[in-house]
Amino acid sequence: MAIKSISIRIDERMLDKLHVVADYEGRSANSQVNILIREAIAKFEKEHGEIKLGGQK
């Protein structure tokens, strides 16, 4: 699986809080964001069914 990167705009205060949460969990901010995204996808799929991506296995 290829690793892609994205750039986001985020309020400075929110970013500071993200760093506090990530530090508390012993993670980098990047790792924390990945976990939050995985959790959001899992919640979506639980409510709406598995997301099917065309052309991907």
PDBQT receptor file of N, H, CA, C and O in Angstrom, charges set to zero:
ATOM      1  N   MET A   1       0.841  -1.171   0.000  1.00  0.00    +0.000 N 
ATOM      2  CA  MET A   1       0.000   0.000   0.000  1.00  0.00    +0.000 C 
ATOM      3  C   MET A   1       0.891   1.241   0.000  1.00  0.00    +0.000 C 
ATOM      4  O   MET A   1       1.802   1.369   0.818  1.00  0.00    +0.000 OA
ATOM      5  N   ALA A   2       0.614   2.136  -0.918  1.00  0.00    +0.000 N 
ATOM      6  H   ALA A   2      -0.127   2.032  -1.582  1.00  0.00    +0.000 HD
ATOM      7  CA  ALA A   2       1.391   3.378  -1.013  1.00  0.00    +0.000 C 
ATOM      8  C   ALA A   2       0.995   4.324   0.124  1.00  0.00    +0.000 C 
ATOM      9  O   ALA A   2      -0.169   4.403   0.519  1.00  0.00    +0.000 OA
ATOM     10  N   ILE A   3       1.970   5.016   0.620  1.00  0.00    +0.000 N 
ATOM     11  H   ILE A   3       2.915   4.952   0.300  1.00  0.00    +0.000 HD
ATOM     12  CA  ILE A   3       1.724   6.027   1.647  1.00  0.00    +0.000 C 
ATOM     13  C   ILE A   3       1.651   7.381   0.949  1.00  0.00    +0.000 C 
ATOM     14  O   ILE A   3       2.571   7.777   0.233  1.00  0.00    +0.000 OA
ATOM     15  N   LYS A   4       0.554   8.073   1.167  1.00  0.00    +0.000 N 
ATOM     16  H   LYS A   4      -0.193   7.751   1.748  1.00  0.00    +0.000 HD
ATOM     17  CA  LYS A   4       0.349   9.388   0.577  1.00  0.00    +0.000 C 
ATOM     18  C   LYS A   4       0.392  10.429   1.685  1.00  0.00    +0.000 C 
ATOM     19  O   LYS A   4       0.225  10.104   2.860  1.00  0.00    +0.000 OA
ATOM     20  N   SER A   5       0.614  11.662   1.312  1.00  0.00    +0.000 N 
ATOM     21  H   SER A   5       0.749  11.927   0.357  1.00  0.00    +0.000 HD
ATOM     22  CA  SER A   5       0.572  12.728   2.309  1.00  0.00    +0.000 C 
ATOM     23  C   SER A   5      -0.432  13.781   1.872  1.00  0.00    +0.000 C 
ATOM     24  O   SER A   5      -0.677  13.975   0.681  1.00  0.00    +0.000 OA
ATOM     25  N   ILE A   6      -1.007  14.457   2.862  1.00  0.00    +0.000 N 
ATOM     26  H   ILE A   6      -0.808  14.299   3.829  1.00  0.00    +0.000 HD
ATOM     27  CA  ILE A   6      -1.922  15.558   2.602  1.00  0.00    +0.000 C 
ATOM     28  C   ILE A   6      -1.512  16.724   3.484  1.00  0.00    +0.000 C 
ATOM     29  O   ILE A   6      -0.842  16.557   4.503  1.00  0.00    +0.000 OA
ATOM     30  N   SER A   7      -1.922  17.878   3.073  1.00  0.00    +0.000 N 
ATOM     31  H   SER A   7      -2.466  18.013   2.245  1.00  0.00    +0.000 HD
ATOM     32  CA  SER A   7      -1.673  19.084   3.863  1.00  0.00    +0.000 C 
ATOM     33  C   SER A   7      -3.024  19.612   4.318  1.00  0.00    +0.000 C 
ATOM     34  O   SER A   7      -3.966  19.659   3.527  1.00  0.00    +0.000 OA
ATOM     35  N   ILE A   8      -3.133  20.008   5.575  1.00  0.00    +0.000 N 
ATOM     36  H   ILE A   8      -2.367  19.969   6.217  1.00  0.00    +0.000 HD
ATOM     37  CA  ILE A   8      -4.399  20.563   6.064  1.00  0.00    +0.000 C 
ATOM     38  C   ILE A   8      -4.156  21.924   6.697  1.00  0.00    +0.000 C 
ATOM     39  O   ILE A   8      -3.065  22.222   7.183  1.00  0.00    +0.000 OA
ATOM     40  N   ARG A   9      -5.184  22.728   6.677  1.00  0.00    +0.000 N 
ATOM     41  H   ARG A   9      -6.071  22.487   6.282  1.00  0.00    +0.000 HD
ATOM     42  CA  ARG A   9      -5.153  23.998   7.390  1.00  0.00    +0.000 C 
ATOM     43  C   ARG A   9      -5.852  23.750   8.716  1.00  0.00    +0.000 C 
ATOM     44  O   ARG A   9      -6.948  23.191   8.748  1.00  0.00    +0.000 OA
ATOM     45  N   ILE A  10      -5.228  24.161   9.804  1.00  0.00    +0.000 N 
ATOM     46  H   ILE A  10      -4.338  24.615   9.778  1.00  0.00    +0.000 HD
ATOM     47  CA  ILE A  10      -5.792  23.919  11.127  1.00  0.00    +0.000 C 
ATOM     48  C   ILE A  10      -5.505  25.127  12.013  1.00  0.00    +0.000 C 
ATOM     49  O   ILE A  10      -4.413  25.695  11.992  1.00  0.00    +0.000 OA
ATOM     50  N   ASP A  11      -6.498  25.493  12.774  1.00  0.00    +0.000 N 
ATOM     51  H   ASP A  11      -7.385  25.032  12.791  1.00  0.00    +0.000 HD
ATOM     52  CA  ASP A  11      -6.359  26.587  13.724  1.00  0.00    +0.000 C 
ATOM     53  C   ASP A  11      -5.216  26.286  14.698  1.00  0.00    +0.000 C 
ATOM     54  O   ASP A  11      -5.067  25.155  15.158  1.00  0.00    +0.000 OA
ATOM     55  N   GLU A  12      -4.423  27.293  15.002  1.00  0.00    +0.000 N 
ATOM     56  H   GLU A  12      -4.544  28.213  14.628  1.00  0.00    +0.000 HD
ATOM     57  CA  GLU A  12      -3.248  27.096  15.863  1.00  0.00    +0.000 C 
ATOM     58  C   GLU A  12      -3.625  26.519  17.224  1.00  0.00    +0.000 C 
ATOM     59  O   GLU A  12      -2.925  25.647  17.739  1.00  0.00    +0.000 OA
ATOM     60  N   ARG A  13      -4.712  26.989  17.806  1.00  0.00    +0.000 N 
ATOM     61  H   ARG A  13      -5.281  27.697  17.387  1.00  0.00    +0.000 HD
ATOM     62  CA  ARG A  13      -5.134  26.493  19.122  1.00  0.00    +0.000 C 
ATOM     63  C   ARG A  13      -5.523  25.010  19.038  1.00  0.00    +0.000 C 
ATOM     64  O   ARG A  13      -5.184  24.221  19.919  1.00  0.00    +0.000 OA
ATOM     65  N   MET A  14      -6.233  24.646  17.977  1.00  0.00    +0.000 N 
ATOM     66  H   MET A  14      -6.509  25.287  17.260  1.00  0.00    +0.000 HD
ATOM     67  CA  MET A  14      -6.607  23.252  17.801  1.00  0.00    +0.000 C 
ATOM     68  C   MET A  14      -5.367  22.383  17.609  1.00  0.00    +0.000 C 
ATOM     69  O   MET A  14      -5.297  21.281  18.152  1.00  0.00    +0.000 OA
ATOM     70  N   LEU A  15      -4.398  22.862  16.849  1.00  0.00    +0.000 N 
ATOM     71  H   LEU A  15      -4.455  23.758  16.408  1.00  0.00    +0.000 HD
ATOM     72  CA  LEU A  15      -3.160  22.119  16.643  1.00  0.00    +0.000 C 
ATOM     73  C   LEU A  15      -2.415  21.940  17.964  1.00  0.00    +0.000 C 
ATOM     74  O   LEU A  15      -1.897  20.860  18.247  1.00  0.00    +0.000 OA
ATOM     75  N   ASP A  16      -2.363  22.992  18.765  1.00  0.00    +0.000 N 
ATOM     76  H   ASP A  16      -2.783  23.870  18.535  1.00  0.00    +0.000 HD
ATOM     77  CA  ASP A  16      -1.713  22.881  20.082  1.00  0.00    +0.000 C 
ATOM     78  C   ASP A  16      -2.404  21.815  20.939  1.00  0.00    +0.000 C 
ATOM     79  O   ASP A  16      -1.743  21.027  21.616  1.00  0.00    +0.000 OA
ATOM     80  N   LYS A  17      -3.725  21.802  20.902  1.00  0.00    +0.000 N 
ATOM     81  H   LYS A  17      -4.262  22.442  20.352  1.00  0.00    +0.000 HD
ATOM     82  CA  LYS A  17      -4.469  20.802  21.680  1.00  0.00    +0.000 C 
ATOM     83  C   LYS A  17      -4.230  19.396  21.134  1.00  0.00    +0.000 C 
ATOM     84  O   LYS A  17      -4.122  18.438  21.900  1.00  0.00    +0.000 OA
ATOM     85  N   LEU A  18      -4.148  19.275  19.810  1.00  0.00    +0.000 N 
ATOM     86  H   LEU A  18      -4.236  20.053  19.187  1.00  0.00    +0.000 HD
ATOM     87  CA  LEU A  18      -3.840  17.974  19.210  1.00  0.00    +0.000 C 
ATOM     88  C   LEU A  18      -2.495  17.466  19.716  1.00  0.00    +0.000 C 
ATOM     89  O   LEU A  18      -2.357  16.285  20.035  1.00  0.00    +0.000 OA
ATOM     90  N   HIS A  19      -1.513  18.342  19.791  1.00  0.00    +0.000 N 
ATOM     91  H   HIS A  19      -1.625  19.301  19.531  1.00  0.00    +0.000 HD
ATOM     92  CA  HIS A  19      -0.191  17.948  20.298  1.00  0.00    +0.000 C 
ATOM     93  C   HIS A  19      -0.265  17.487  21.748  1.00  0.00    +0.000 C 
ATOM     94  O   HIS A  19       0.427  16.543  22.131  1.00  0.00    +0.000 OA
ATOM     95  N   VAL A  20      -1.088  18.136  22.554  1.00  0.00    +0.000 N 
ATOM     96  H   VAL A  20      -1.650  18.903  22.243  1.00  0.00    +0.000 HD
ATOM     97  CA  VAL A  20      -1.248  17.716  23.958  1.00  0.00    +0.000 C 
ATOM     98  C   VAL A  20      -1.837  16.315  24.015  1.00  0.00    +0.000 C 
ATOM     99  O   VAL A  20      -1.342  15.461  24.750  1.00  0.00    +0.000 OA
ATOM    100  N   VAL A  21      -2.898  16.072  23.239  1.00  0.00    +0.000 N 
ATOM    101  H   VAL A  21      -3.301  16.766  22.642  1.00  0.00    +0.000 HD
ATOM    102  CA  VAL A  21      -3.526  14.744  23.218  1.00  0.00    +0.000 C 
ATOM    103  C   VAL A  21      -2.533  13.695  22.729  1.00  0.00    +0.000 C 
ATOM    104  O   VAL A  21      -2.404  12.631  23.336  1.00  0.00    +0.000 OA
ATOM    105  N   ALA A  22      -1.836  13.988  21.641  1.00  0.00    +0.000 N 
ATOM    106  H   ALA A  22      -1.941  14.852  21.149  1.00  0.00    +0.000 HD
ATOM    107  CA  ALA A  22      -0.869  13.041  21.086  1.00  0.00    +0.000 C 
ATOM    108  C   ALA A  22       0.242  12.739  22.092  1.00  0.00    +0.000 C 
ATOM    109  O   ALA A  22       0.613  11.580  22.279  1.00  0.00    +0.000 OA
ATOM    110  N   ASP A  23       0.771  13.779  22.738  1.00  0.00    +0.000 N 
ATOM    111  H   ASP A  23       0.469  14.720  22.586  1.00  0.00    +0.000 HD
ATOM    112  CA  ASP A  23       1.815  13.569  23.751  1.00  0.00    +0.000 C 
ATOM    113  C   ASP A  23       1.305  12.687  24.881  1.00  0.00    +0.000 C 
ATOM    114  O   ASP A  23       2.010  11.790  25.342  1.00  0.00    +0.000 OA
ATOM    115  N   TYR A  24       0.084  12.943  25.323  1.00  0.00    +0.000 N 
ATOM    116  H   TYR A  24      -0.489  13.672  24.948  1.00  0.00    +0.000 HD
ATOM    117  CA  TYR A  24      -0.514  12.152  26.404  1.00  0.00    +0.000 C 
ATOM    118  C   TYR A  24      -0.600  10.683  26.012  1.00  0.00    +0.000 C 
ATOM    119  O   TYR A  24      -0.361   9.797  26.832  1.00  0.00    +0.000 OA
ATOM    120  N   GLU A  25      -0.941  10.436  24.759  1.00  0.00    +0.000 N 
ATOM    121  H   GLU A  25      -1.135  11.157  24.093  1.00  0.00    +0.000 HD
ATOM    122  CA  GLU A  25      -1.067   9.061  24.258  1.00  0.00    +0.000 C 
ATOM    123  C   GLU A  25       0.271   8.452  23.844  1.00  0.00    +0.000 C 
ATOM    124  O   GLU A  25       0.331   7.284  23.460  1.00  0.00    +0.000 OA
ATOM    125  N   GLY A  26       1.342   9.241  23.922  1.00  0.00    +0.000 N 
ATOM    126  H   GLY A  26       1.293  10.190  24.234  1.00  0.00    +0.000 HD
ATOM    127  CA  GLY A  26       2.664   8.740  23.558  1.00  0.00    +0.000 C 
ATOM    128  C   GLY A  26       2.850   8.613  22.055  1.00  0.00    +0.000 C 
ATOM    129  O   GLY A  26       3.592   7.754  21.579  1.00  0.00    +0.000 OA
ATOM    130  N   ARG A  27       2.166   9.482  21.309  1.00  0.00    +0.000 N 
ATOM    131  H   ARG A  27       1.564  10.180  21.696  1.00  0.00    +0.000 HD
ATOM    132  CA  ARG A  27       2.235   9.422  19.860  1.00  0.00    +0.000 C 
ATOM    133  C   ARG A  27       2.668  10.762  19.285  1.00  0.00    +0.000 C 
ATOM    134  O   ARG A  27       2.655  11.789  19.963  1.00  0.00    +0.000 OA
ATOM    135  N   SER A  28       3.049  10.720  18.023  1.00  0.00    +0.000 N 
ATOM    136  H   SER A  28       3.060   9.886  17.473  1.00  0.00    +0.000 HD
ATOM    137  CA  SER A  28       3.267  11.967  17.293  1.00  0.00    +0.000 C 
ATOM    138  C   SER A  28       1.907  12.508  16.883  1.00  0.00    +0.000 C 
ATOM    139  O   SER A  28       0.915  11.780  16.896  1.00  0.00    +0.000 OA
ATOM    140  N   ALA A  29       1.859  13.772  16.523  1.00  0.00    +0.000 N 
ATOM    141  H   ALA A  29       2.665  14.364  16.512  1.00  0.00    +0.000 HD
ATOM    142  CA  ALA A  29       0.612  14.356  16.034  1.00  0.00    +0.000 C 
ATOM    143  C   ALA A  29       0.158  13.623  14.772  1.00  0.00    +0.000 C 
ATOM    144  O   ALA A  29      -1.036  13.372  14.604  1.00  0.00    +0.000 OA
ATOM    145  N   ASN A  30       1.080  13.282  13.896  1.00  0.00    +0.000 N 
ATOM    146  H   ASN A  30       2.049  13.486  14.033  1.00  0.00    +0.000 HD
ATOM    147  CA  ASN A  30       0.742  12.549  12.671  1.00  0.00    +0.000 C 
ATOM    148  C   ASN A  30       0.089  11.212  12.994  1.00  0.00    +0.000 C 
ATOM    149  O   ASN A  30      -0.933  10.862  12.403  1.00  0.00    +0.000 OA
ATOM    150  N   SER A  31       0.667  10.467  13.920  1.00  0.00    +0.000 N 
ATOM    151  H   SER A  31       1.497  10.750  14.399  1.00  0.00    +0.000 HD
ATOM    152  CA  SER A  31       0.091   9.180  14.302  1.00  0.00    +0.000 C 
ATOM    153  C   SER A  31      -1.288   9.361  14.926  1.00  0.00    +0.000 C 
ATOM    154  O   SER A  31      -2.195   8.564  14.683  1.00  0.00    +0.000 OA
ATOM    155  N   GLN A  32      -1.442  10.398  15.720  1.00  0.00    +0.000 N 
ATOM    156  H   GLN A  32      -0.706  11.045  15.917  1.00  0.00    +0.000 HD
ATOM    157  CA  GLN A  32      -2.729  10.666  16.353  1.00  0.00    +0.000 C 
ATOM    158  C   GLN A  32      -3.791  10.974  15.302  1.00  0.00    +0.000 C 
ATOM    159  O   GLN A  32      -4.916  10.483  15.398  1.00  0.00    +0.000 OA
ATOM    160  N   VAL A  33      -3.450  11.770  14.316  1.00  0.00    +0.000 N 
ATOM    161  H   VAL A  33      -2.536  12.169  14.238  1.00  0.00    +0.000 HD
ATOM    162  CA  VAL A  33      -4.386  12.093  13.242  1.00  0.00    +0.000 C 
ATOM    163  C   VAL A  33      -4.771  10.827  12.478  1.00  0.00    +0.000 C 
ATOM    164  O   VAL A  33      -5.942  10.641  12.147  1.00  0.00    +0.000 OA
ATOM    165  N   ASN A  34      -3.813   9.965  12.195  1.00  0.00    +0.000 N 
ATOM    166  H   ASN A  34      -2.861  10.116  12.464  1.00  0.00    +0.000 HD
ATOM    167  CA  ASN A  34      -4.112   8.701  11.507  1.00  0.00    +0.000 C 
ATOM    168  C   ASN A  34      -5.092   7.853  12.308  1.00  0.00    +0.000 C 
ATOM    169  O   ASN A  34      -6.009   7.263  11.736  1.00  0.00    +0.000 OA
ATOM    170  N   ILE A  35      -4.912   7.788  13.606  1.00  0.00    +0.000 N 
ATOM    171  H   ILE A  35      -4.168   8.268  14.070  1.00  0.00    +0.000 HD
ATOM    172  CA  ILE A  35      -5.821   7.022  14.461  1.00  0.00    +0.000 C 
ATOM    173  C   ILE A  35      -7.215   7.633  14.432  1.00  0.00    +0.000 C 
ATOM    174  O   ILE A  35      -8.204   6.907  14.331  1.00  0.00    +0.000 OA
ATOM    175  N   LEU A  36      -7.307   8.956  14.517  1.00  0.00    +0.000 N 
ATOM    176  H   LEU A  36      -6.503   9.545  14.598  1.00  0.00    +0.000 HD
ATOM    177  CA  LEU A  36      -8.604   9.617  14.478  1.00  0.00    +0.000 C 
ATOM    178  C   LEU A  36      -9.311   9.371  13.147  1.00  0.00    +0.000 C 
ATOM    179  O   LEU A  36     -10.527   9.182  13.116  1.00  0.00    +0.000 OA
ATOM    180  N   ILE A  37      -8.566   9.371  12.063  1.00  0.00    +0.000 N 
ATOM    181  H   ILE A  37      -7.579   9.524  12.088  1.00  0.00    +0.000 HD
ATOM    182  CA  ILE A  37      -9.156   9.102  10.749  1.00  0.00    +0.000 C 
ATOM    183  C   ILE A  37      -9.645   7.658  10.682  1.00  0.00    +0.000 C 
ATOM    184  O   ILE A  37     -10.752   7.404  10.207  1.00  0.00    +0.000 OA
ATOM    185  N   ARG A  38      -8.832   6.706  11.153  1.00  0.00    +0.000 N 
ATOM    186  H   ARG A  38      -7.933   6.912  11.539  1.00  0.00    +0.000 HD
ATOM    187  CA  ARG A  38      -9.249   5.292  11.156  1.00  0.00    +0.000 C 
ATOM    188  C   ARG A  38     -10.529   5.110  11.963  1.00  0.00    +0.000 C 
ATOM    189  O   ARG A  38     -11.438   4.399  11.537  1.00  0.00    +0.000 OA
ATOM    190  N   GLU A  39     -10.602   5.762  13.145  1.00  0.00    +0.000 N 
ATOM    191  H   GLU A  39      -9.863   6.340  13.491  1.00  0.00    +0.000 HD
ATOM    192  CA  GLU A  39     -11.793   5.657  13.990  1.00  0.00    +0.000 C 
ATOM    193  C   GLU A  39     -13.020   6.243  13.288  1.00  0.00    +0.000 C 
ATOM    194  O   GLU A  39     -14.111   5.680  13.379  1.00  0.00    +0.000 OA
ATOM    195  N   ALA A  40     -12.851   7.364  12.592  1.00  0.00    +0.000 N 
ATOM    196  H   ALA A  40     -11.965   7.822  12.518  1.00  0.00    +0.000 HD
ATOM    197  CA  ALA A  40     -13.968   7.985  11.881  1.00  0.00    +0.000 C 
ATOM    198  C   ALA A  40     -14.462   7.076  10.755  1.00  0.00    +0.000 C 
ATOM    199  O   ALA A  40     -15.668   6.941  10.549  1.00  0.00    +0.000 OA
ATOM    200  N   ILE A  41     -13.534   6.455  10.029  1.00  0.00    +0.000 N 
ATOM    201  H   ILE A  41     -12.554   6.565  10.196  1.00  0.00    +0.000 HD
ATOM    202  CA  ILE A  41     -13.914   5.544   8.946  1.00  0.00    +0.000 C 
ATOM    203  C   ILE A  41     -14.625   4.322   9.516  1.00  0.00    +0.000 C 
ATOM    204  O   ILE A  41     -15.644   3.892   8.975  1.00  0.00    +0.000 OA
ATOM    205  N   ALA A  42     -14.100   3.757  10.602  1.00  0.00    +0.000 N 
ATOM    206  H   ALA A  42     -13.273   4.106  11.042  1.00  0.00    +0.000 HD
ATOM    207  CA  ALA A  42     -14.726   2.584  11.218  1.00  0.00    +0.000 C 
ATOM    208  C   ALA A  42     -16.146   2.918  11.686  1.00  0.00    +0.000 C 
ATOM    209  O   ALA A  42     -17.060   2.114  11.506  1.00  0.00    +0.000 OA
ATOM    210  N   LYS A  43     -16.332   4.080  12.275  1.00  0.00    +0.000 N 
ATOM    211  H   LYS A  43     -15.590   4.733  12.421  1.00  0.00    +0.000 HD
ATOM    212  CA  LYS A  43     -17.666   4.503  12.722  1.00  0.00    +0.000 C 
ATOM    213  C   LYS A  43     -18.605   4.655  11.532  1.00  0.00    +0.000 C 
ATOM    214  O   LYS A  43     -19.751   4.207  11.586  1.00  0.00    +0.000 OA
ATOM    215  N   PHE A  44     -18.139   5.276  10.472  1.00  0.00    +0.000 N 
ATOM    216  H   PHE A  44     -17.208   5.640  10.428  1.00  0.00    +0.000 HD
ATOM    217  CA  PHE A  44     -18.945   5.450   9.264  1.00  0.00    +0.000 C 
ATOM    218  C   PHE A  44     -19.362   4.095   8.697  1.00  0.00    +0.000 C 
ATOM    219  O   PHE A  44     -20.530   3.878   8.376  1.00  0.00    +0.000 OA
ATOM    220  N   GLU A  45     -18.389   3.186   8.580  1.00  0.00    +0.000 N 
ATOM    221  H   GLU A  45     -17.440   3.362   8.841  1.00  0.00    +0.000 HD
ATOM    222  CA  GLU A  45     -18.684   1.872   8.002  1.00  0.00    +0.000 C 
ATOM    223  C   GLU A  45     -19.622   1.065   8.889  1.00  0.00    +0.000 C 
ATOM    224  O   GLU A  45     -20.438   0.293   8.383  1.00  0.00    +0.000 OA
ATOM    225  N   LYS A  46     -19.520   1.230  10.193  1.00  0.00    +0.000 N 
ATOM    226  H   LYS A  46     -18.857   1.857  10.604  1.00  0.00    +0.000 HD
ATOM    227  CA  LYS A  46     -20.427   0.528  11.101  1.00  0.00    +0.000 C 
ATOM    228  C   LYS A  46     -21.860   1.003  10.876  1.00  0.00    +0.000 C 
ATOM    229  O   LYS A  46     -22.798   0.207  10.926  1.00  0.00    +0.000 OA
ATOM    230  N   GLU A  47     -22.024   2.287  10.630  1.00  0.00    +0.000 N 
ATOM    231  H   GLU A  47     -21.262   2.934  10.589  1.00  0.00    +0.000 HD
ATOM    232  CA  GLU A  47     -23.356   2.857  10.437  1.00  0.00    +0.000 C 
ATOM    233  C   GLU A  47     -23.882   2.671   9.015  1.00  0.00    +0.000 C 
ATOM    234  O   GLU A  47     -25.090   2.530   8.822  1.00  0.00    +0.000 OA
ATOM    235  N   HIS A  48     -22.993   2.670   8.012  1.00  0.00    +0.000 N 
ATOM    236  H   HIS A  48     -22.012   2.785   8.169  1.00  0.00    +0.000 HD
ATOM    237  CA  HIS A  48     -23.418   2.712   6.623  1.00  0.00    +0.000 C 
ATOM    238  C   HIS A  48     -22.950   1.534   5.776  1.00  0.00    +0.000 C 
ATOM    239  O   HIS A  48     -23.301   1.444   4.599  1.00  0.00    +0.000 OA
ATOM    240  N   GLY A  49     -22.171   0.641   6.349  1.00  0.00    +0.000 N 
ATOM    241  H   GLY A  49     -21.886   0.714   7.305  1.00  0.00    +0.000 HD
ATOM    242  CA  GLY A  49     -21.631  -0.483   5.590  1.00  0.00    +0.000 C 
ATOM    243  C   GLY A  49     -20.251  -0.168   5.052  1.00  0.00    +0.000 C 
ATOM    244  O   GLY A  49     -19.825   0.986   5.000  1.00  0.00    +0.000 OA
ATOM    245  N   GLU A  50     -19.568  -1.222   4.656  1.00  0.00    +0.000 N 
ATOM    246  H   GLU A  50     -19.914  -2.160   4.698  1.00  0.00    +0.000 HD
ATOM    247  CA  GLU A  50     -18.197  -1.090   4.173  1.00  0.00    +0.000 C 
ATOM    248  C   GLU A  50     -18.117  -0.173   2.962  1.00  0.00    +0.000 C 
ATOM    249  O   GLU A  50     -18.950  -0.233   2.058  1.00  0.00    +0.000 OA
ATOM    250  N   ILE A  51     -17.113   0.664   2.964  1.00  0.00    +0.000 N 
ATOM    251  H   ILE A  51     -16.436   0.713   3.698  1.00  0.00    +0.000 HD
ATOM    252  CA  ILE A  51     -16.856   1.553   1.826  1.00  0.00    +0.000 C 
ATOM    253  C   ILE A  51     -16.157   0.732   0.753  1.00  0.00    +0.000 C 
ATOM    254  O   ILE A  51     -15.098   0.153   0.995  1.00  0.00    +0.000 OA
ATOM    255  N   LYS A  52     -16.743   0.686  -0.417  1.00  0.00    +0.000 N 
ATOM    256  H   LYS A  52     -17.603   1.156  -0.614  1.00  0.00    +0.000 HD
ATOM    257  CA  LYS A  52     -16.165  -0.042  -1.545  1.00  0.00    +0.000 C 
ATOM    258  C   LYS A  52     -15.440   0.954  -2.425  1.00  0.00    +0.000 C 
ATOM    259  O   LYS A  52     -16.017   1.961  -2.837  1.00  0.00    +0.000 OA
ATOM    260  N   LEU A  53     -14.195   0.684  -2.713  1.00  0.00    +0.000 N 
ATOM    261  H   LEU A  53     -13.726  -0.134  -2.379  1.00  0.00    +0.000 HD
ATOM    262  CA  LEU A  53     -13.384   1.553  -3.573  1.00  0.00    +0.000 C 
ATOM    263  C   LEU A  53     -13.223   0.884  -4.920  1.00  0.00    +0.000 C 
ATOM    264  O   LEU A  53     -12.803  -0.270  -4.996  1.00  0.00    +0.000 OA
ATOM    265  N   GLY A  54     -13.550   1.591  -5.973  1.00  0.00    +0.000 N 
ATOM    266  H   GLY A  54     -13.892   2.529  -5.912  1.00  0.00    +0.000 HD
ATOM    267  CA  GLY A  54     -13.446   1.035  -7.316  1.00  0.00    +0.000 C 
ATOM    268  C   GLY A  54     -11.999   0.772  -7.700  1.00  0.00    +0.000 C 
ATOM    269  O   GLY A  54     -11.132   1.626  -7.511  1.00  0.00    +0.000 OA
ATOM    270  N   GLY A  55     -11.743  -0.416  -8.240  1.00  0.00    +0.000 N 
ATOM    271  H   GLY A  55     -12.447  -1.109  -8.393  1.00  0.00    +0.000 HD
ATOM    272  CA  GLY A  55     -10.407  -0.747  -8.740  1.00  0.00    +0.000 C 
ATOM    273  C   GLY A  55      -9.396  -1.109  -7.681  1.00  0.00    +0.000 C 
ATOM    274  O   GLY A  55      -8.234  -1.352  -8.007  1.00  0.00    +0.000 OA
ATOM    275  N   GLN A  56      -9.799  -1.153  -6.413  1.00  0.00    +0.000 N 
ATOM    276  H   GLN A  56     -10.743  -0.955  -6.148  1.00  0.00    +0.000 HD
ATOM    277  CA  GLN A  56      -8.856  -1.504  -5.351  1.00  0.00    +0.000 C 
ATOM    278  C   GLN A  56      -9.346  -2.749  -4.629  1.00  0.00    +0.000 C 
ATOM    279  O   GLN A  56     -10.546  -3.004  -4.533  1.00  0.00    +0.000 OA
ATOM    280  N   LYS A  57      -8.388  -3.517  -4.124  1.00  0.00    +0.000 N 
ATOM    281  H   LYS A  57      -7.413  -3.310  -4.202  1.00  0.00    +0.000 HD
ATOM    282  CA  LYS A  57      -8.719  -4.756  -3.415  1.00  0.00    +0.000 C 
ATOM    283  C   LYS A  57      -8.711  -4.528  -1.930  1.00  0.00    +0.000 C 
ATOM    284  O   LYS A  57      -8.966  -5.455  -1.161  1.00  0.00    +0.000 OA
TER     285      LYS A  57
